[in-house]
Amino acid sequence: MSLLEVGELIGFAIRIEENGETFYRHWAKQMEKGDQRDLFEHLADEEVEHKRTFQAFMKKVEHYEPTSVEGYEEYFGYLQAFADGVLFNEKKLAEEQGRVKDFASAIDFAIRRELDSILFYSDLLRFVPKEQEAQVEAIVREERRHYMKLVQTKKEYCL
């Protein structure tokens, strides 16, 4: 496992947060109801904070070499394939975003993206230094809260 690979994983996390912020800000502008707009603005603001956390990790990556644990190369390959095939597959994302036409479909899209983020960040924990694990775990908890807020919102407004 090289520093480049760890940096690449953190780069993926930064992109996830950037994409989330862009999506949430776009849909905040589309919403006429204040509470719906506020929900998307709040989620966008939290994505900005998560991005800052990962950017701070990136600065420390140059001084970190992960412990060589059996299976790291395979695990890294899995995370890279997940990022390329699910998180950043432009064709798939364009198709999914093309189906987002209203508040309900925006909520559904956001729920799927939050779940993808939770999975990726939970797996990313293997690659960050021990002293940053608590910060990544805190982001995972926040992403879970986002997921639960979105699910609750779907129940209230969309079912």
TIKE-644288 format. One record per residue (C-alpha): z, x, y; residue number from 1. Coordinates in nm, 3 decimals, always signed. Layout:
<pts>
+---------+---------+---------+------+
:       w :       u :       v : zapa :
+---------+---------+---------+------+
:       Z :       X :       Y :  NUM :
...
+---------+---------+---------+------+
</pts>
This chain:
<pts>
+---------+---------+---------+------+
:       w :       u :       v : zapa :
+---------+---------+---------+------+
:  +0.000 :  +0.000 :  +0.000 :    1 :
:  -0.105 :  +0.156 :  +0.326 :    2 :
:  +0.000 :  +0.094 :  +0.682 :    3 :
:  -0.347 :  -0.042 :  +0.750 :    4 :
:  -0.293 :  -0.312 :  +0.489 :    5 :
:  +0.047 :  -0.414 :  +0.625 :    6 :
:  -0.103 :  -0.421 :  +0.974 :    7 :
:  -0.386 :  -0.636 :  +0.843 :    8 :
:  -0.138 :  -0.889 :  +0.701 :    9 :
:  +0.048 :  -0.905 :  +1.030 :   10 :
:  -0.289 :  -0.941 :  +1.203 :   11 :
:  -0.355 :  -1.244 :  +0.983 :   12 :
:  -0.022 :  -1.392 :  +1.093 :   13 :
:  -0.115 :  -1.338 :  +1.458 :   14 :
:  -0.448 :  -1.512 :  +1.403 :   15 :
:  -0.276 :  -1.805 :  +1.231 :   16 :
:  -0.055 :  -1.851 :  +1.536 :   17 :
:  -0.346 :  -1.816 :  +1.780 :   18 :
:  -0.549 :  -2.074 :  +1.587 :   19 :
:  -0.249 :  -2.308 :  +1.578 :   20 :
:  -0.192 :  -2.279 :  +1.950 :   21 :
:  -0.561 :  -2.343 :  +2.024 :   22 :
:  -0.566 :  -2.650 :  +1.800 :   23 :
:  -0.244 :  -2.796 :  +1.941 :   24 :
:  -0.343 :  -2.734 :  +2.305 :   25 :
:  -0.683 :  -2.894 :  +2.246 :   26 :
:  -0.529 :  -3.206 :  +2.098 :   27 :
:  -0.255 :  -3.223 :  +2.362 :   28 :
:  -0.533 :  -3.261 :  +2.619 :   29 :
:  -0.692 :  -3.539 :  +2.413 :   30 :
:  -0.378 :  -3.751 :  +2.392 :   31 :
:  -0.322 :  -4.037 :  +2.634 :   32 :
:  +0.030 :  -4.117 :  +2.518 :   33 :
:  +0.290 :  -3.882 :  +2.665 :   34 :
:  +0.497 :  -3.846 :  +2.349 :   35 :
:  +0.191 :  -3.751 :  +2.144 :   36 :
:  +0.080 :  -3.503 :  +2.410 :   37 :
:  +0.435 :  -3.363 :  +2.428 :   38 :
:  +0.445 :  -3.313 :  +2.051 :   39 :
:  +0.128 :  -3.104 :  +2.052 :   40 :
:  +0.235 :  -2.908 :  +2.362 :   41 :
:  +0.572 :  -2.829 :  +2.202 :   42 :
:  +0.406 :  -2.710 :  +1.881 :   43 :
:  +0.161 :  -2.496 :  +2.081 :   44 :
:  +0.447 :  -2.335 :  +2.274 :   45 :
:  +0.625 :  -2.249 :  +1.949 :   46 :
:  +0.308 :  -2.093 :  +1.809 :   47 :
:  +0.302 :  -1.865 :  +2.116 :   48 :
:  +0.658 :  -1.753 :  +2.038 :   49 :
:  +0.570 :  -1.686 :  +1.675 :   50 :
:  +0.269 :  -1.480 :  +1.786 :   51 :
:  +0.494 :  -1.269 :  +2.009 :   52 :
:  +0.726 :  -1.204 :  +1.715 :   53 :
:  +0.438 :  -1.088 :  +1.497 :   54 :
:  +0.296 :  -0.876 :  +1.779 :   55 :
:  +0.633 :  -0.700 :  +1.803 :   56 :
:  +0.615 :  -0.637 :  +1.426 :   57 :
:  +0.268 :  -0.489 :  +1.472 :   58 :
:  +0.408 :  -0.229 :  +1.711 :   59 :
:  +0.656 :  -0.120 :  +1.443 :   60 :
:  +0.404 :  -0.110 :  +1.159 :   61 :
:  +0.288 :  +0.240 :  +1.248 :   62 :
:  +0.635 :  +0.364 :  +1.154 :   63 :
:  +0.673 :  +0.164 :  +0.834 :   64 :
:  +0.556 :  +0.237 :  +0.482 :   65 :
:  +0.641 :  -0.041 :  +0.237 :   66 :
:  +0.825 :  +0.052 :  -0.077 :   67 :
:  +0.587 :  +0.105 :  -0.362 :   68 :
:  +0.673 :  -0.179 :  -0.593 :   69 :
:  +0.474 :  -0.266 :  -0.901 :   70 :
:  +0.224 :  -0.537 :  -0.825 :   71 :
:  +0.198 :  -0.480 :  -0.448 :   72 :
:  -0.173 :  -0.402 :  -0.459 :   73 :
:  -0.244 :  -0.716 :  -0.660 :   74 :
:  -0.020 :  -0.923 :  -0.434 :   75 :
:  -0.190 :  -0.785 :  -0.125 :   76 :
:  -0.525 :  -0.878 :  -0.277 :   77 :
:  -0.402 :  -1.232 :  -0.331 :   78 :
:  -0.281 :  -1.264 :  +0.029 :   79 :
:  -0.605 :  -1.121 :  +0.163 :   80 :
:  -0.809 :  -1.363 :  -0.051 :   81 :
:  -0.589 :  -1.652 :  +0.064 :   82 :
:  -0.636 :  -1.556 :  +0.428 :   83 :
:  -1.011 :  -1.512 :  +0.392 :   84 :
:  -1.071 :  -1.814 :  +0.170 :   85 :
:  -0.826 :  -2.066 :  +0.313 :   86 :
:  -0.684 :  -1.966 :  +0.648 :   87 :
:  -0.992 :  -1.818 :  +0.816 :   88 :
:  -1.288 :  -1.955 :  +0.624 :   89 :
:  -1.498 :  -2.053 :  +0.926 :   90 :
:  -1.720 :  -2.298 :  +0.740 :   91 :
:  -1.426 :  -2.477 :  +0.578 :   92 :
:  -1.231 :  -2.488 :  +0.904 :   93 :
:  -1.532 :  -2.619 :  +1.096 :   94 :
:  -1.581 :  -2.894 :  +0.838 :   95 :
:  -1.214 :  -2.990 :  +0.847 :   96 :
:  -1.196 :  -2.982 :  +1.226 :   97 :
:  -1.515 :  -3.186 :  +1.241 :   98 :
:  -1.328 :  -3.465 :  +1.064 :   99 :
:  -1.050 :  -3.461 :  +1.325 :  100 :
:  -1.139 :  -3.753 :  +1.547 :  101 :
:  -0.809 :  -3.908 :  +1.649 :  102 :
:  -0.434 :  -3.865 :  +1.652 :  103 :
:  -0.391 :  -3.953 :  +1.284 :  104 :
:  -0.653 :  -3.706 :  +1.161 :  105 :
:  -0.516 :  -3.437 :  +1.397 :  106 :
:  -0.173 :  -3.488 :  +1.241 :  107 :
:  -0.320 :  -3.461 :  +0.889 :  108 :
:  -0.504 :  -3.140 :  +0.979 :  109 :
:  -0.189 :  -2.995 :  +1.139 :  110 :
:  +0.019 :  -3.079 :  +0.830 :  111 :
:  -0.222 :  -2.887 :  +0.606 :  112 :
:  -0.224 :  -2.587 :  +0.841 :  113 :
:  +0.156 :  -2.581 :  +0.860 :  114 :
:  +0.177 :  -2.580 :  +0.480 :  115 :
:  -0.073 :  -2.294 :  +0.464 :  116 :
:  +0.135 :  -2.102 :  +0.720 :  117 :
:  +0.456 :  -2.159 :  +0.524 :  118 :
:  +0.295 :  -2.028 :  +0.207 :  119 :
:  +0.145 :  -1.723 :  +0.377 :  120 :
:  +0.461 :  -1.628 :  +0.569 :  121 :
:  +0.682 :  -1.677 :  +0.265 :  122 :
:  +0.462 :  -1.433 :  +0.076 :  123 :
:  +0.442 :  -1.197 :  +0.375 :  124 :
:  +0.816 :  -1.133 :  +0.335 :  125 :
:  +0.736 :  -0.882 :  +0.058 :  126 :
:  +0.559 :  -0.661 :  +0.309 :  127 :
:  +0.786 :  -0.650 :  +0.612 :  128 :
:  +1.072 :  -0.407 :  +0.661 :  129 :
:  +1.416 :  -0.539 :  +0.566 :  130 :
:  +1.525 :  -0.548 :  +0.930 :  131 :
:  +1.241 :  -0.793 :  +1.012 :  132 :
:  +1.290 :  -1.025 :  +0.714 :  133 :
:  +1.532 :  -1.250 :  +0.902 :  134 :
:  +1.277 :  -1.300 :  +1.180 :  135 :
:  +1.001 :  -1.395 :  +0.935 :  136 :
:  +1.241 :  -1.627 :  +0.753 :  137 :
:  +1.324 :  -1.790 :  +1.088 :  138 :
:  +0.953 :  -1.848 :  +1.152 :  139 :
:  +0.918 :  -2.001 :  +0.803 :  140 :
:  +1.206 :  -2.237 :  +0.886 :  141 :
:  +1.039 :  -2.332 :  +1.214 :  142 :
:  +0.709 :  -2.396 :  +1.036 :  143 :
:  +0.896 :  -2.619 :  +0.792 :  144 :
:  +1.046 :  -2.807 :  +1.088 :  145 :
:  +0.694 :  -2.845 :  +1.231 :  146 :
:  +0.579 :  -2.982 :  +0.898 :  147 :
:  +0.868 :  -3.230 :  +0.882 :  148 :
:  +0.812 :  -3.338 :  +1.245 :  149 :
:  +0.444 :  -3.395 :  +1.174 :  150 :
:  +0.520 :  -3.593 :  +0.857 :  151 :
:  +0.773 :  -3.806 :  +1.044 :  152 :
:  +0.527 :  -3.859 :  +1.328 :  153 :
:  +0.262 :  -3.966 :  +1.077 :  154 :
:  +0.504 :  -4.221 :  +0.932 :  155 :
:  +0.588 :  -4.356 :  +1.277 :  156 :
:  +0.240 :  -4.373 :  +1.426 :  157 :
:  -0.018 :  -4.362 :  +1.151 :  158 :
:  +0.100 :  -4.562 :  +0.852 :  159 :
+---------+---------+---------+------+
</pts>
